[in-house]
């Protein structure tokens, strides 16, 4: 009988403009459910009836008789048959169907339900047809329930023949029904066999929706466009170049206004940790991806979710300005330029996805004597191939990932390479314990629990000790000046050995440049230099926005959760990807986009301006304590904690304790294993049925590219390991109250 009530409530609270309806369990239905269970009104044989989602619902024969009967019993009849007829016909009347004639419209492939003249018009609820004694027996109030007003951005999906997931409603929000029943009507059926990417929902039946301008078609821009489509919005992505990919699309020449990279760039995060949450990498892709392979993945992503049709290539965004009525509408005037012709547009919301690697930072004023230097110098953005260093004496300024990469490549052809750093850095290898990827070992929920609950000195003391296990940084001149501060680790597998073999020399910061040499701090002798490469990072700028829209302080945009400006009257502009987490950027940008689109639709609310500004200022103090304020350190944050925070906003954060009772194997994998992005598709809006399988097979896809030769004496884990792990999980959750 609860299934019947669910079917009835499905019809009552539908928006009635699609072939299917969104099931929401209202308070009245909850009281009905309690009464029905108390009376134990379950009898007779059952017939099978199918709702639009394709789920078989068992309906007793005497209820079926009521459904197809035209003759009502006495209006004050409180018998089983009378109650059944009254409640069924009340909801069917609300659904604008005639019993016995139009009930079949719930079945796929038949005529659609009749829409109401207006979404705001509602027929009378069942209370209007019931007498007071009957209402008392049902435990219902004579006052009708307050009906929810449909969201302006709500969409209804048309049927797509041949697609098992088509015709299902894409939920605008997570209801209590979904959380209790463990499913979402908008989800795909679980795939069989290998993990398959999540398919795009059906095409919206309505075309009039919220128009969103997405600036940039890189990693953030692609996932922003896809998330807009998932939420029923209408995105238009503007890309000034002729292809997607952003920083990951290599070109031999340097394009103005867009990132540039050298051909040997390899991702610093593993493929499983870098995947979009509903689109796993192919299992034969490398664990750490060359830029060409990562670009191939982005192209597959765009093709799978049909994103190219929403991208306007060769189009530059010239300006974005508030409209005069912005305080009430939140709309923006956008001017774009393509082929020398400017075009004006009006958009309801803006998603800025240009990254932070386009405008190089070259602070020459910080290097005395550089104007007298007679050699060659340039920013790392201009570097492409190491042949330019052939037989030269090279100085690389800056100890970041680019600086370490260029120093290693230059040392293979140069006469001498010097790498100078003012603060040092932790250098780690992509290959971690037992040969596993570093981020799959470091970014786990257990490790995050330790980092965030232990006292700060103890926590980072352990991390410093772990960083020195590969080699002692002090002996190589790389020890960070302030050990208590978290420095973005440098991922390089060759740097220690190149220092050990004398190919690279580490020096302190530059004191002064001479005509053909350089003087370092605490080093009186001059070092002869031919070429200087400045690896000094990038500036953050938004040339198409007014300065008052996104406020910049210390090369840092003051944004709530690194996304929303705090002072806008309407939260219709968001900045994505302007963050440097200690992990992969893809899932971070995707989660930002999932949150932002729901804020645009009004399904998630931002705090008041004063609260957001207070949090931004407090975060700056925390960042000063943990990261320092050199260059772009203020953009850094804990990867896992940040993802959990955003997913909690939309109800997509998994609960380990609940999973422990329902699915212990999955709970163990989530808590002790790597926090792969698939975890954020287990529950909540956008739930993906393939997420569980993707999590349980993540190590198989990780090891597939490397296990090209399997030994006959392959070892296996001790069976008792699961028992130990389970005990530790219970202990950790009880001690720390992990949710």
C-alpha positions as CSV (number, residue, x, y, z in Angstrom):
1,X,0.0,0.0,0.0
2,X,2.8,2.5,0.5
3,X,3.5,2.1,-3.2
4,X,-0.1,3.0,-4.1
5,X,0.2,6.1,-1.9
6,X,3.4,7.0,-3.6
7,X,1.6,6.7,-7.0
8,X,-1.2,8.9,-5.8
9,X,1.1,11.5,-4.3
10,X,3.1,11.5,-7.5
11,X,0.1,12.7,-9.3
12,X,-1.0,15.3,-6.7
13,X,2.2,17.2,-6.5
14,X,3.2,17.1,-10.2
15,X,3.8,20.2,-12.3
16,X,1.7,18.5,-15.0
17,X,3.6,19.6,-18.1
18,X,5.6,16.5,-18.9
19,X,5.0,12.8,-19.5
20,X,6.1,12.0,-16.0
21,X,5.8,13.7,-12.6
22,X,8.2,14.3,-9.7
23,X,7.3,12.3,-6.6
24,X,7.4,14.4,-3.4
25,X,6.0,13.0,-0.2
26,X,3.9,15.9,1.4
27,X,2.8,16.0,5.1
28,X,-0.7,14.9,4.2
29,X,0.6,11.8,2.4
30,X,2.8,11.0,5.4
31,X,-0.2,11.0,7.6
32,X,-2.1,8.8,5.2
33,X,0.8,6.4,5.1
34,X,0.8,6.1,8.9
35,X,-3.0,5.6,8.9
36,X,-2.8,3.0,6.1
37,X,-0.1,1.0,7.9
38,X,-2.1,1.2,11.2
39,X,-5.2,-0.1,9.6
40,X,-3.3,-2.8,7.6
41,X,-5.4,-2.3,4.5
42,X,-3.6,-4.9,2.5
43,X,-5.8,-7.6,1.1
44,X,-6.7,-9.4,-2.1
45,X,-4.6,-10.4,-5.1
46,X,-2.5,-7.8,-6.9
47,X,-2.4,-6.5,-10.4
48,X,0.6,-4.8,-12.0
49,X,0.6,-1.2,-13.1
50,X,3.6,0.7,-14.3
51,X,4.5,4.3,-13.7
52,X,6.5,6.4,-16.1
53,X,9.7,5.5,-14.5
54,X,9.1,1.9,-15.5
55,X,8.8,0.7,-11.9
56,X,6.1,-2.0,-11.3
57,X,3.7,-1.0,-8.5
58,X,1.5,-3.6,-6.8
59,X,-2.1,-2.5,-6.5
60,X,-4.8,-4.6,-4.7
61,X,-7.7,-5.6,-6.8
62,X,-10.3,-3.8,-4.7
63,X,-8.3,-0.6,-5.1
64,X,-8.1,-1.2,-8.9
65,X,-11.9,-1.5,-8.8
66,X,-12.1,1.9,-7.2
67,X,-9.7,3.4,-9.7
68,X,-11.8,2.3,-12.6
69,X,-15.2,2.8,-11.1
70,X,-17.3,5.8,-12.0
71,X,-19.9,5.4,-9.3
72,X,-18.8,7.0,-6.0
73,X,-19.9,5.5,-2.6
74,X,-21.6,7.6,0.0
75,X,-19.5,10.8,0.6
76,X,-19.5,10.1,4.3
77,X,-18.6,6.4,3.8
78,X,-15.6,5.5,5.9
79,X,-15.3,1.9,4.8
80,X,-12.2,0.6,3.1
81,X,-13.8,0.8,-0.3
82,X,-15.2,4.3,0.4
83,X,-11.9,5.6,1.7
84,X,-10.0,4.1,-1.2
85,X,-12.4,5.5,-3.8
86,X,-12.4,9.0,-2.2
87,X,-8.7,9.4,-1.8
88,X,-7.9,7.9,-5.3
89,X,-10.5,10.0,-7.1
90,X,-9.5,13.2,-5.2
91,X,-5.9,12.9,-6.4
92,X,-6.9,11.8,-9.9
93,X,-9.2,14.8,-10.1
94,X,-6.3,16.9,-9.0
95,X,-4.3,15.3,-11.7
96,X,-7.0,16.2,-14.2
97,X,-7.6,12.6,-15.3
98,X,-10.9,10.7,-15.4
99,X,-10.8,7.3,-13.6
100,X,-10.9,4.5,-16.1
101,X,-10.1,6.6,-19.1
102,X,-6.8,8.5,-18.6
103,X,-5.0,6.6,-16.0
104,X,-3.0,4.9,-18.7
105,X,-1.2,8.2,-19.4
106,X,1.2,7.3,-16.7
107,X,2.6,4.6,-18.9
108,X,5.5,5.5,-21.3
109,X,4.6,5.9,-25.0
110,X,1.0,7.0,-24.5
111,X,-0.5,10.5,-24.8
112,X,0.8,13.1,-22.4
113,X,-1.1,14.4,-19.4
114,X,-3.2,17.5,-19.9
115,X,-1.3,20.6,-18.7
116,X,-3.0,23.1,-16.5
117,X,-3.6,26.6,-18.0
118,X,-1.0,28.0,-15.7
119,X,1.6,26.6,-13.3
120,X,0.2,28.9,-10.6
121,X,-3.3,27.5,-10.9
122,X,-4.1,24.5,-8.6
123,X,-7.2,22.4,-8.3
124,X,-8.7,21.8,-4.9
125,X,-6.8,19.3,-2.7
126,X,-8.5,16.1,-1.3
127,X,-9.6,18.0,1.9
128,X,-12.2,19.8,-0.1
129,X,-14.0,16.5,-0.9
130,X,-13.9,15.0,2.6
131,X,-16.2,15.4,5.5
132,X,-14.9,16.3,9.0
133,X,-15.4,12.7,10.4
134,X,-13.4,11.3,7.5
135,X,-10.7,13.9,7.9
136,X,-10.5,13.0,11.6
137,X,-10.1,9.3,10.8
138,X,-7.4,10.1,8.3
139,X,-5.6,12.4,10.7
140,X,-5.8,15.2,8.2
141,X,-6.5,18.9,8.7
142,X,-9.4,20.6,7.0
143,X,-6.9,23.3,6.0
144,X,-5.3,22.4,2.6
145,X,-1.5,21.8,2.4
146,X,0.5,24.7,1.3
147,X,1.5,23.7,-2.2
148,X,5.1,24.4,-3.4
149,X,5.5,27.0,-6.1
150,X,7.4,25.6,-9.0
151,X,10.9,26.9,-9.4
152,X,11.4,29.2,-12.5
153,X,14.2,27.0,-13.7
154,X,12.4,23.7,-13.4
155,X,12.5,21.6,-16.5
156,X,10.5,18.7,-17.8
157,X,12.1,16.1,-20.0
158,X,10.7,14.8,-23.2
159,X,10.7,11.2,-24.2
160,X,13.7,9.8,-26.1
161,X,13.0,6.5,-27.9
162,X,15.6,3.8,-27.3
163,X,17.1,5.5,-24.3
164,X,16.4,3.6,-21.1
165,X,17.0,6.7,-19.0
166,X,14.9,9.1,-21.1
167,X,11.5,10.2,-19.9
168,X,12.6,10.3,-16.3
169,X,12.4,13.6,-14.5
170,X,15.7,15.3,-13.6
171,X,15.1,16.3,-10.0
172,X,15.5,19.9,-9.2
173,X,16.3,19.1,-5.6
174,X,16.7,16.1,-3.3
175,X,13.5,15.3,-1.5
176,X,13.1,13.3,1.7
177,X,11.6,10.6,-0.4
178,X,14.8,10.1,-2.4
179,X,17.0,9.9,0.7
180,X,14.7,7.4,2.3
181,X,14.1,5.2,-0.8
182,X,17.7,5.4,-1.8
183,X,17.2,6.5,-5.4
184,X,16.4,9.4,-7.7
185,X,13.9,9.3,-10.5
186,X,16.4,11.3,-12.6
187,X,19.1,8.7,-12.4
188,X,20.2,6.3,-15.0
189,X,19.8,2.6,-14.6
190,X,23.0,0.9,-13.4
191,X,25.3,-0.3,-16.1
192,X,26.4,-3.8,-16.4
193,X,29.9,-4.9,-16.9
194,X,32.5,-2.2,-17.2
195,X,31.9,1.2,-15.8
196,X,30.3,3.5,-18.4
197,X,30.1,7.3,-18.2
198,X,26.9,8.8,-17.1
199,X,24.7,9.8,-20.0
200,X,23.2,13.2,-20.6
201,X,19.5,13.5,-19.7
202,X,16.8,14.0,-22.3
203,X,16.4,17.2,-24.1
204,X,14.2,19.8,-22.2
205,X,10.7,20.1,-23.6
206,X,10.7,23.8,-22.7
207,X,13.2,26.1,-24.4
208,X,12.5,29.2,-22.3
209,X,14.9,29.0,-19.4
210,X,17.6,30.8,-17.6
211,X,20.3,32.0,-20.0
212,X,23.8,31.6,-18.7
213,X,27.0,32.9,-20.3
214,X,30.1,30.7,-19.7
215,X,33.4,32.5,-20.4
216,X,36.0,30.0,-21.5
217,X,35.9,26.4,-22.8
218,X,38.7,24.9,-20.7
219,X,38.3,22.4,-17.9
220,X,36.0,24.7,-15.8
221,X,34.1,26.0,-18.8
222,X,33.2,22.5,-20.1
223,X,31.9,21.2,-16.8
224,X,30.1,24.5,-16.2
225,X,28.3,24.1,-19.5
226,X,27.4,20.5,-18.7
227,X,26.1,21.3,-15.2
228,X,23.9,24.1,-16.7
229,X,22.4,21.5,-19.0
230,X,21.9,19.1,-16.1
231,X,19.9,21.7,-14.3
232,X,17.8,22.7,-17.2
233,X,19.6,26.0,-17.8
234,X,20.5,27.4,-21.3
235,X,24.3,27.9,-21.4
236,X,26.2,29.7,-24.1
237,X,30.0,29.2,-23.8
238,X,32.3,31.8,-25.4
239,X,35.8,30.6,-26.3
240,X,38.2,33.0,-28.0
241,X,40.3,30.2,-29.6
242,X,39.1,27.7,-32.1
243,X,39.1,24.6,-29.9
244,X,38.4,23.4,-26.3
245,X,40.9,22.4,-23.7
246,X,42.2,25.7,-22.3
247,X,45.7,25.2,-20.7
248,X,45.8,21.5,-21.8
249,X,45.7,22.3,-25.5
250,X,49.2,22.6,-26.7
251,X,50.1,25.0,-29.5
252,X,53.6,25.7,-30.9
253,X,52.9,29.4,-30.9
254,X,51.7,31.6,-28.0
255,X,48.2,32.9,-28.2
256,X,47.4,36.2,-26.6
257,X,45.1,36.0,-23.6
258,X,45.2,32.2,-23.3
259,X,47.4,29.8,-21.3
260,X,50.5,28.3,-22.8
261,X,52.3,25.1,-22.0
262,X,55.3,23.1,-23.2
263,X,54.9,19.8,-24.9
264,X,56.4,17.7,-22.1
265,X,53.9,18.7,-19.5
266,X,52.4,15.8,-17.6
267,X,49.5,16.0,-15.1
268,X,50.5,16.2,-11.4
269,X,47.4,14.3,-10.3
270,X,46.4,10.8,-11.2
271,X,43.6,10.0,-13.6
272,X,41.2,8.6,-11.0
273,X,41.5,11.6,-8.8
274,X,41.3,14.0,-11.8
275,X,38.2,12.5,-13.4
276,X,34.8,14.3,-13.6
277,X,32.5,12.6,-11.2
278,X,30.3,10.9,-13.7
279,X,32.8,10.3,-16.5
280,X,35.7,8.0,-15.6
281,X,38.8,7.9,-17.7
282,X,39.3,4.9,-20.0
283,X,41.2,2.2,-18.2
284,X,44.0,2.1,-20.7
285,X,44.9,5.8,-20.2
286,X,48.2,6.4,-18.3
287,X,48.0,6.9,-14.6
288,X,49.5,10.4,-14.9
289,X,48.4,11.9,-18.2
290,X,50.5,13.6,-20.8
291,X,48.8,16.8,-22.0
292,X,47.7,15.3,-25.3
293,X,46.0,12.4,-23.5
294,X,44.3,14.7,-21.1
295,X,43.0,16.9,-24.0
296,X,41.7,13.7,-25.6
297,X,39.7,13.0,-22.4
298,X,38.2,16.5,-22.4
299,X,37.2,16.1,-26.1
300,X,35.5,12.8,-25.2
301,X,33.7,14.5,-22.3
302,X,32.5,17.3,-24.6
303,X,31.3,14.8,-27.2
304,X,29.6,12.4,-24.8
305,X,27.5,15.2,-23.2
306,X,27.0,17.1,-26.5
307,X,28.7,20.3,-25.3
308,X,30.2,21.6,-28.6
309,X,26.8,22.8,-29.8
310,X,26.7,25.3,-26.9
311,X,30.2,26.7,-27.5
312,X,30.8,29.7,-29.8
313,X,34.5,29.4,-30.9
314,X,36.5,32.4,-32.0
315,X,34.4,34.7,-29.9
316,X,36.0,37.0,-27.3
317,X,34.1,38.5,-24.4
318,X,34.7,42.2,-24.5
319,X,32.7,43.4,-21.5
320,X,30.2,42.2,-18.9
321,X,28.2,44.9,-17.2
322,X,25.2,45.0,-14.9
323,X,22.0,46.0,-16.4
324,X,20.2,49.0,-15.0
325,X,17.6,46.8,-13.3
326,X,20.2,44.4,-11.9
327,X,18.9,44.8,-8.4
328,X,15.6,43.2,-9.3
329,X,16.5,40.9,-12.3
330,X,20.2,40.1,-11.7
331,X,20.8,40.3,-15.5
332,X,24.0,41.3,-17.3
333,X,24.8,43.0,-20.6
334,X,27.5,41.0,-22.4
335,X,29.4,42.3,-25.4
336,X,31.3,39.8,-27.5
337,X,33.5,40.1,-30.6
338,X,33.9,37.6,-33.4
339,X,35.4,38.3,-36.8
340,X,35.8,42.0,-36.0
341,X,32.1,42.4,-35.3
342,X,30.7,43.1,-31.8
343,X,27.4,41.7,-30.6
344,X,25.4,42.6,-27.5
345,X,23.6,39.9,-25.4
346,X,21.5,39.8,-22.3
347,X,22.1,36.9,-19.9
348,X,20.5,36.0,-16.6
349,X,23.8,34.7,-15.1
350,X,27.5,34.6,-15.7
351,X,30.1,31.9,-15.0
352,X,33.7,33.1,-15.4
353,X,36.0,30.1,-16.3
354,X,39.2,31.7,-17.5
355,X,41.5,30.2,-14.9
356,X,44.6,31.9,-13.6
357,X,47.4,31.0,-16.1
358,X,46.9,33.6,-18.8
359,X,48.6,36.8,-17.6
360,X,52.2,36.2,-16.6
361,X,53.6,37.9,-13.5
362,X,57.1,39.3,-14.2
363,X,58.1,41.6,-11.3
364,X,61.3,42.9,-12.8
365,X,61.4,45.7,-10.2
366,X,62.2,43.0,-7.6
367,X,65.5,42.1,-9.3
368,X,68.0,45.0,-9.1
369,X,70.3,45.4,-12.1
370,X,68.1,43.4,-14.5
371,X,68.1,46.4,-16.9
372,X,71.9,46.0,-17.2
373,X,71.8,42.3,-17.8
374,X,73.1,41.6,-21.4
375,X,71.9,38.1,-21.6
376,X,68.4,36.8,-22.5
377,X,65.5,36.5,-20.1
378,X,61.9,35.6,-20.5
379,X,58.9,34.3,-18.5
380,X,58.2,30.5,-18.3
381,X,55.0,31.1,-20.4
382,X,57.2,31.6,-23.4
383,X,59.1,28.3,-23.0
384,X,58.5,25.5,-25.4
385,X,61.6,23.4,-26.1
386,X,64.9,22.9,-24.3
387,X,67.0,23.4,-27.5
388,X,67.1,27.1,-26.6
389,X,69.4,26.2,-23.7
390,X,71.9,24.2,-25.8
391,X,75.4,24.8,-24.3
392,X,74.2,27.8,-22.2
393,X,74.5,28.7,-18.5
394,X,70.9,28.9,-17.4
395,X,69.4,30.4,-14.3
396,X,65.8,29.4,-13.4
397,X,64.1,31.8,-10.9
398,X,61.3,30.2,-8.9
399,X,60.7,26.9,-7.2
400,X,57.4,25.8,-8.5
401,X,56.3,22.9,-10.7
402,X,57.2,24.8,-13.9
403,X,60.6,25.9,-12.5
404,X,61.5,22.3,-11.5
405,X,60.4,20.9,-14.9
406,X,62.3,23.5,-16.9
407,X,65.4,23.1,-14.8
408,X,65.4,19.4,-15.3
409,X,64.8,19.7,-19.1
410,X,67.4,22.4,-19.5
411,X,70.1,20.4,-17.6
412,X,70.0,17.7,-20.3
413,X,71.4,20.1,-22.9
414,X,72.7,23.2,-21.0
415,X,76.3,23.7,-19.8
416,X,75.1,24.5,-16.3
417,X,71.7,25.0,-14.6
418,X,71.1,26.9,-11.4
419,X,67.7,26.9,-9.7
420,X,67.2,29.6,-7.1
421,X,64.5,29.8,-4.5
422,X,63.8,32.2,-1.7
423,X,61.7,29.9,0.5
424,X,62.4,26.3,-0.6
425,X,59.8,23.7,-1.2
426,X,58.7,20.2,-0.5
427,X,59.5,18.0,-3.4
428,X,57.6,14.7,-3.7
429,X,57.4,12.1,-6.4
430,X,54.3,11.0,-8.3
431,X,55.2,7.5,-7.1
432,X,54.3,7.1,-3.5
433,X,54.0,4.1,-1.1
434,X,54.3,0.8,-2.8
435,X,54.3,2.5,-6.1
436,X,50.8,3.9,-5.9
437,X,50.0,7.5,-7.1
438,X,50.8,10.1,-4.4
439,X,47.3,11.7,-4.4
440,X,45.5,8.3,-4.0
441,X,47.5,7.8,-0.8
442,X,47.5,11.4,0.5
443,X,43.9,12.4,-0.2
444,X,41.9,9.9,1.7
445,X,39.2,10.6,4.3
446,X,41.3,9.0,7.0
447,X,44.2,11.2,6.2
448,X,42.0,14.3,6.1
449,X,40.5,13.3,9.5
450,X,44.0,13.3,10.9
451,X,45.1,16.5,9.3
452,X,42.0,18.4,10.4
453,X,41.7,17.1,14.0
454,X,45.2,16.8,15.3
455,X,46.8,20.0,16.7
456,X,48.3,22.1,13.9
457,X,52.0,21.7,14.9
458,X,51.6,17.9,15.3
459,X,49.7,17.5,12.1
460,X,52.1,19.3,9.9
461,X,55.1,17.9,11.8
462,X,53.9,14.4,10.6
463,X,53.6,15.7,7.0
464,X,57.0,17.2,7.1
465,X,58.4,14.0,8.4
466,X,56.6,12.1,5.6
467,X,58.0,14.6,2.9
468,X,61.5,13.9,4.2
469,X,61.2,10.1,3.9
470,X,62.1,10.2,0.2
471,X,65.2,12.4,0.8
472,X,66.2,14.9,3.4
473,X,65.4,18.2,1.9
474,X,67.9,20.1,4.1
475,X,70.8,18.2,2.5
476,X,69.7,19.2,-1.0
477,X,69.1,22.9,-0.2
478,X,65.3,22.6,-0.5
479,X,64.1,22.7,3.1
480,X,61.3,25.3,3.3
481,X,62.2,28.4,5.4
482,X,59.1,28.1,7.6
483,X,58.4,24.5,8.3
484,X,55.1,25.3,10.0
485,X,53.7,26.7,6.7
486,X,52.1,24.5,4.1
487,X,53.9,24.9,0.8
488,X,52.4,23.6,-2.4
489,X,54.5,20.5,-3.0
490,X,56.6,20.3,-6.2
491,X,55.8,17.1,-8.1
492,X,59.0,16.0,-9.8
493,X,60.5,12.6,-10.1
494,X,63.9,13.7,-11.4
495,X,65.0,16.8,-9.4
496,X,66.7,15.0,-6.4
497,X,68.7,12.7,-8.7
498,X,69.7,15.7,-10.9
499,X,70.9,17.6,-7.9
500,X,72.7,14.5,-6.6
501,X,74.6,14.1,-9.9
502,X,75.5,17.8,-10.2
503,X,73.3,18.7,-13.2
504,X,71.3,21.2,-11.1
505,X,72.6,23.5,-8.4
506,X,70.2,25.0,-5.8
507,X,70.9,28.7,-4.8
508,X,69.1,31.2,-2.6
509,X,67.2,34.2,-4.0
510,X,68.8,36.7,-6.4
511,X,70.4,39.7,-4.8
512,X,71.5,41.6,-7.9
513,X,72.1,41.1,-11.7
514,X,75.4,42.2,-13.3
515,X,76.1,42.5,-17.0
516,X,76.7,38.8,-17.6
517,X,76.4,37.4,-14.1
518,X,74.2,37.2,-11.0
519,X,74.8,37.6,-7.2
520,X,72.8,35.5,-4.8
521,X,72.0,36.4,-1.2
522,X,74.5,35.0,1.3
523,X,76.8,34.1,-1.6
524,X,79.5,36.8,-2.3
525,X,80.8,35.3,-5.5
526,X,79.2,36.0,-8.9
527,X,77.7,33.3,-11.1
528,X,78.1,33.7,-14.9
529,X,74.7,33.5,-16.6
530,X,73.6,33.5,-20.2
531,X,69.8,32.9,-20.0
532,X,67.3,33.6,-17.2
533,X,63.9,32.0,-17.0
534,X,61.5,33.7,-14.6
535,X,59.0,31.1,-13.2
536,X,57.2,33.7,-11.1
537,X,53.6,32.7,-11.6
538,X,50.7,34.5,-13.0
539,X,48.4,37.5,-12.1
540,X,44.7,37.1,-11.7
541,X,42.7,39.5,-13.8
542,X,39.3,39.9,-15.4
543,X,39.7,42.5,-18.1
544,X,36.0,42.2,-19.2
545,X,34.6,42.9,-15.8
546,X,34.4,46.2,-13.9
547,X,36.9,46.4,-11.0
548,X,34.0,46.8,-8.5
549,X,32.4,43.4,-9.5
550,X,35.3,41.2,-8.4
551,X,37.5,43.0,-5.9
552,X,41.2,42.1,-6.0
553,X,43.4,42.2,-2.9
554,X,47.0,41.0,-2.9
555,X,46.6,39.3,-6.3
556,X,43.6,37.6,-4.8
557,X,39.9,37.9,-5.5
558,X,37.8,38.2,-2.4
559,X,35.2,35.5,-3.2
560,X,32.9,33.6,-0.9
561,X,34.1,29.9,-1.1
562,X,36.4,31.1,-3.9
563,X,33.3,31.5,-6.1
564,X,30.9,34.3,-5.4
565,X,31.6,38.0,-5.0
566,X,30.2,39.0,-1.6
567,X,28.8,42.4,-2.4
568,X,26.5,41.7,-5.4
569,X,22.8,42.4,-4.8
570,X,21.9,39.2,-6.8
571,X,24.1,36.1,-6.8
572,X,24.2,35.7,-10.6
573,X,27.9,35.9,-11.2
574,X,30.4,33.2,-10.2
575,X,34.1,32.6,-10.8
576,X,35.1,28.9,-11.3
577,X,38.5,27.4,-11.1
578,X,40.2,30.3,-9.3
579,X,41.7,28.1,-6.6
580,X,44.8,26.0,-6.0
581,X,43.7,23.0,-4.0
582,X,46.2,20.4,-2.9
583,X,44.7,18.0,-5.4
584,X,43.1,17.8,-8.8
585,X,41.3,20.8,-10.2
586,X,38.7,19.0,-12.4
587,X,36.5,17.7,-9.6
588,X,36.8,21.0,-7.8
589,X,35.6,23.0,-10.8
590,X,32.8,20.5,-11.4
591,X,31.6,20.7,-7.8
592,X,31.7,24.5,-7.9
593,X,29.6,24.4,-11.1
594,X,27.1,22.0,-9.5
595,X,26.7,24.3,-6.6
596,X,26.6,27.5,-8.6
597,X,23.9,26.3,-11.0
598,X,21.6,25.4,-8.0
599,X,22.3,28.9,-6.5
600,X,21.3,30.4,-9.9
601,X,18.0,28.4,-9.8
602,X,17.3,29.4,-6.2
603,X,17.6,25.8,-4.9
604,X,20.6,26.8,-2.7
605,X,20.8,30.1,-0.8
606,X,23.9,32.1,0.1
607,X,24.3,33.6,3.5
608,X,23.8,37.4,4.1
609,X,26.6,39.7,2.8
610,X,28.0,40.4,6.2
611,X,28.3,36.7,7.0
612,X,30.1,36.0,3.7
613,X,32.5,38.9,4.1
614,X,33.3,37.8,7.7
615,X,34.1,34.3,6.5
616,X,36.3,35.6,3.6
617,X,38.3,37.6,6.1
618,X,38.6,34.8,8.5
619,X,39.8,32.5,5.8
620,X,42.6,35.0,4.9
621,X,43.8,34.8,8.5
622,X,43.8,31.0,8.4
623,X,45.6,31.0,5.0
624,X,48.2,33.3,6.5
625,X,48.8,30.9,9.3
626,X,48.9,27.8,7.1
627,X,50.1,28.9,3.7
628,X,51.6,32.4,4.0
629,X,50.9,35.1,1.5
630,X,53.6,34.8,-1.1
631,X,52.3,35.1,-4.7
632,X,49.2,32.9,-5.1
633,X,49.4,31.1,-1.7
634,X,46.1,32.6,-0.7
635,X,44.3,30.5,-3.4
636,X,45.4,27.3,-1.8
637,X,43.0,25.2,0.3
638,X,42.6,21.6,1.6
639,X,41.2,19.7,-1.4
640,X,39.0,17.1,0.4
641,X,37.7,19.5,3.0
642,X,36.7,22.0,0.3
643,X,34.9,19.3,-1.8
644,X,33.0,18.0,1.2
645,X,31.9,21.6,2.1
646,X,30.5,22.3,-1.4
647,X,28.8,18.9,-1.6
648,X,27.1,19.4,1.7
649,X,25.5,22.6,0.3
650,X,23.7,20.5,-2.4
651,X,23.2,17.3,-0.4
652,X,25.7,15.2,-2.3
653,X,28.1,14.4,0.5
654,X,28.2,10.7,1.3
655,X,27.7,9.6,4.9
656,X,30.2,6.9,5.9
657,X,28.2,5.9,8.9
658,X,25.0,5.2,6.9
659,X,27.0,3.3,4.3
660,X,28.6,1.2,7.0
661,X,25.3,-0.2,7.9
662,X,23.9,-0.6,4.4
663,X,27.0,-1.3,2.3
664,X,30.1,-2.0,4.5
665,X,32.4,-2.8,1.5
666,X,31.6,0.6,-0.1
667,X,32.0,2.4,3.3
668,X,35.5,0.9,3.8
669,X,36.5,1.9,0.3
670,X,35.3,5.5,0.8
671,X,36.9,6.0,4.2
672,X,40.2,4.3,3.8
673,X,40.6,4.5,0.0
674,X,41.3,7.5,-2.2
675,X,38.6,10.1,-2.2
676,X,37.8,9.8,-5.9
677,X,35.2,12.2,-7.3
678,X,32.7,9.4,-7.9
679,X,31.9,9.5,-4.2
680,X,29.9,12.7,-4.8
681,X,27.5,10.9,-7.2
682,X,26.3,8.4,-4.7
683,X,23.5,10.5,-3.2
684,X,21.8,13.8,-3.8
685,X,21.0,15.6,-7.1
686,X,22.8,14.2,-10.1
687,X,23.1,10.8,-8.5
688,X,24.8,8.3,-10.8
689,X,24.0,4.6,-10.5
690,X,27.5,3.8,-11.8
691,X,29.2,5.6,-9.0
692,X,29.5,2.6,-6.7
693,X,31.0,0.4,-9.3
694,X,33.4,3.1,-10.3
695,X,34.6,3.4,-6.7
696,X,35.0,-0.3,-6.2
697,X,37.0,-0.7,-9.5
698,X,39.1,2.4,-9.2
699,X,42.3,0.5,-8.3
700,X,41.7,-1.9,-11.3
701,X,41.7,1.1,-13.7
702,X,44.8,2.5,-11.9
703,X,46.8,-0.6,-12.2
704,X,45.7,-1.7,-15.7
705,X,48.2,0.5,-17.6
706,X,51.1,-0.7,-15.5
707,X,50.4,-4.4,-15.1
708,X,51.5,-5.2,-18.6
709,X,53.4,-8.2,-17.3
710,X,51.8,-10.3,-14.5
711,X,54.1,-12.5,-12.5
712,X,53.0,-16.1,-11.8
713,X,53.8,-15.5,-8.1
714,X,51.5,-12.5,-7.6
715,X,50.8,-11.9,-4.0
716,X,47.4,-11.1,-2.4
717,X,46.4,-9.2,0.6
718,X,45.9,-11.0,3.9
719,X,42.3,-11.9,4.4
720,X,42.3,-10.6,7.9
721,X,43.1,-7.1,6.7
722,X,39.5,-6.3,6.1
723,X,38.7,-7.2,9.8
724,X,41.5,-4.8,11.0
725,X,40.3,-2.1,8.6
726,X,36.7,-2.4,9.7
727,X,37.7,-2.2,13.4
728,X,39.7,1.0,12.7
729,X,36.8,2.5,10.8
730,X,34.5,2.0,13.7
731,X,37.0,3.3,16.1
732,X,37.7,6.4,14.0
733,X,34.0,7.2,13.5
734,X,33.2,6.8,17.2
735,X,36.1,9.0,18.3
736,X,35.8,11.8,15.9
737,X,32.1,11.6,15.0
738,X,32.8,11.5,11.3
739,X,29.8,12.3,9.1
